[in-house]
Each structure stands twice: as C-alpha cells, then as structure tokens.
Amino acid sequence: MFGTYEPPFKLSQEGIEIRCEPTEEGFLYKRKVHAEEKEILILSRKVNFLLNPIEPVNLPKKITHFLYIDLQKTVVLGPSEKAKFYIKFPVEVSVFVSKKKGQWDSIDTFSLCNQKFTLYGEITSGHLCKYYSSPVYGEPPEVLPLIEGVMAVEAVNRTGEWAEINTLVFNAYHMKVYYDNELVSMDAYVEIESEMVAETTFRERALRKGMQKSLELYVSKKIPVFTEKFVMEWGY
Amino acid sequence: MFGKPLYGDVTIVHIFIATGVAFLSLLISKIINLNLRRRLKDRIDRPKLNLLTKAVSYGLYTVALLIILPLVGFNLSGIAVAGGITGLVVGFASQKVVSNLISGIFLMVERPVKVGQQINVEGVAGTVEDISIISTIIRTYDGLYIRVPNEKVFTSNITNYVANVVRRFEYTVGIRYSDDAAKAIEVIKGLIESEPFALKRPEPQVFVDSLGDNSVNIVVRVWAPATDWYPLKMALLWKIKTALEAEGIEIPFPQRVVWFANPLERGQ
C-alpha cells in the first residue's frame, strides 16, 4: 500500500479502503478504516498521492510528540555492556498530496492500532506521551506493516551498575522511519547514563536494504551544540 | 505666526509635531503588531505572542512619550528633580493604579497565569483573554467579559486548571448491594482502558469507597490530559452506566428495607 499513486486509484488492504475518484472540480478522496470514514474534495486536477508511514504520535489527536514504549519484559544490561534487541511500535499512515515535485502536504492520517496516552515523569513537569506496549525480541519479529513496525534498539550501559530497562521514551522530532512493502522500521540508540537517566535517539539507518525513508512530519532544526537526543530523566 | 510661542518655548509647530509623533507611534504600533500576529501565530504560542506585542507597543509608546514631552515643554530632568510634594500627592491619589501596575508587572514576570489558560480567581472562572499592565481580562464559560484588576489577581488564590500537563477527575457510581462489585470494577476498568485520553499512567483508580444507605459506592478516578479532560469526563459516565447495565449491574434508586415488629396479617 505504501508508495506514490496517480489518481484515480483504489486500494484495499487489512481493512483499509482508499479511493480517489475524479469529479468535475478535481478529485474526491475517500478513506474507510473499520467504521471510520473520511472524504476530502481536492480542487486540483494535476496532483499525485503518496502513502507512507509517519512518526506514530498523531492519533487520535496531535497533543504530544513523544512515544512511550512499555516493554513487556524487563531488559537487563550488565555494567558497561551493550546489547541489541527488537521491539514493536504502532504504525500511523499519512496520505500526502503534491502538485509540485518535492512539495508534499498531509491530508489524512490513519492507523489500525488502539490509541492510548500516558504521562512520563512528574504531574507538574512530565511529558504527555503516546503509549504502546511491546514484547521484546532477540531477532526482528514478523509484523503486518500496516499495523506494527519493528524498532531495532541498541542499548549501552555507561554506568558501573546493572541496569534494568522497562520503558523507552522517544521524541518524534528525532525519528527516522523507513519502509518497504513488507516492513516499517526505525533504528534507535539508547544510552543509560545513571540509575534514573537515559538518552534516546535514532540513527538514519534502515533495517534492511531497499527500504525507503519516510517523509518526516516532525523536522527538528539542526542547532549546533544541541544534540538530537531525548533525555529520559524520570527513569527507564 | 507658526513661530510665535503659545506658552514658554512651545510653538504651534511643536504641538503639530507632537501630535504627529503620537499619531505615528499609534499607527506604527498597530501595523507592527498586526504583522507580528500574522507571521508568528503558527510559530509561537499565544501567551508569548501576546507578551511580545505588548512589549513592542509599550516600547514604542515610551519612545514617543520621550520625544513628545520635551516638545510640549516638559523638562524631564526638571520633573525628576522637582518630584517632591507633587510626587507624594500623585502617589497617594493613584496608589491603587500604581498597585495594579506593579502587580501587572509581577504577573508578567512570575506568570502564574498565561493568556489562553483556564483559571479561577476569587470565584471568577473562565479563560484568560488578555493580561494587560493594569488588569486581566477573563472570558467566563458563559461568554461574559470580566475585567479583574491585577492587584486582585496577584494577591488572590489562583486556581489554574491547565498549568500542569495532566489532571484528574472523579465519579462516584453506586450499584445495588446484590450486584457483584468486583465484576463492576472489572467492567469500569475495561472501559477506561479503551479510552485513549484516559491515561495509562498515572493509573486510574476504581474501588469500593463506601457502603451507602442505598448502594455500594464505587469511586472512579481517571487522569487525563489537562487540555482534553472535559470531553472525556462528559462522555465516560454514561458509557459506564450503559456498560454496567449490559452486564446486569444496576444503579439503584434510593430505597429502604422496612422491618415490622409483628408479623403482618394477610388480607382475606
């Protein structure tokens, strides 16, 4: 389902139905996911469509740019050790339109996953996050790409103590999402700095060859001195 | 004619220039503020934008005043030196205004409330529309315009409903004594779990709080985002009632059990 399309077109997969039909004025975009329907009239004749997975923090409402993954199993790292494991994350698909090459605007976003929010940190100063619970795998698991993606996590314990990882929090502004027709992936890097503090970031790396990088909805300004890391200061 | 002084050294030309400067400062301030609001509305949040436009306006007015006063014959250094009794009189007469002014400055510095936030000050509840140098404007939930002097805002207890990221709301749901409370709690918890805006953490609390006269009272406490809690609160209670009834658990009417001292004679 991911990729570029010239209208008119019709897609149907995993309970998602998308149609783009010509009208007198332009095109009528219709999307149906389970019971939820959306229609948009596009008053332009020369448009292209792009469907790609985006940072999964937009639904059901854009109120946060953080993703909180609750690990269903605790990951334990020895002092000064590093390890790699795999977790799942929810996939959100955005539909972009473009009249000019390279200039895409999102008109619709949908997901097949249940939506939930949570608080990470203190009530007065914490972060509201999109919540997801994931099992932990030693190898990349099988997933349905329209529902879940696979995140490779390389964790490094910079402390002299054993570290237990139960949750990971990521900033959407640092996310790099890659996709092909069978997989959506991200590559994360976690540094355990102390008993309560860890830093998370992402690498610009696909999980396998041939994957394309998604359009980013959350683009951070690259400011010298400030690194693109999120500091988890209330535990992990 | 134009060179003839009206009073002191002030000529009609000076008056025209002073009027022109005043008018120009108002115009420039409006144009700059309009452009700032248009360009920055999507880039910075409303409280900061408000503060920026006010700083620009007051800055321009101050500069204009410093230009106008010498033109119309006020010697600023003279005023500073000869403050004395005049200053005392003016001070006493305008102490409330000055108090509001100082309170306004402290409010802008301390920022216990920001434009756009929902607050309650001395029984006035609503959304902060504007914080100016003398007063704070609140739009009540009924759409009424209420102007609260800054001194009152600054010295009162302020309840800010959205200062924190999340907040909690609570229901009390009564079920019959004959119903299974554990089952009711399970149903309610399942319903809360399916609501996106009912936060996973802090965890919701659902427990039997009291054994009332008419019902077993279950307290339901849910945390939600401070900006999106009210729609959830409006919708969730009825969903709880419907879900409980679907499981055969009823919310009872007020009732009494009557015990008779002697057995009742049955009618013939």
Interface residues (C-beta under 8 A of the other chain):
Chain A: P60 K61 I63 D70 N114 Q115 K116 F117 T118 L119 Y120 I123 T124 S125 G126 H127 L128 Y131
Chain B: A163 N164 V165 V166 S194 P196 F197 L199 K200 R201 P202 W223 P225 T227 D228
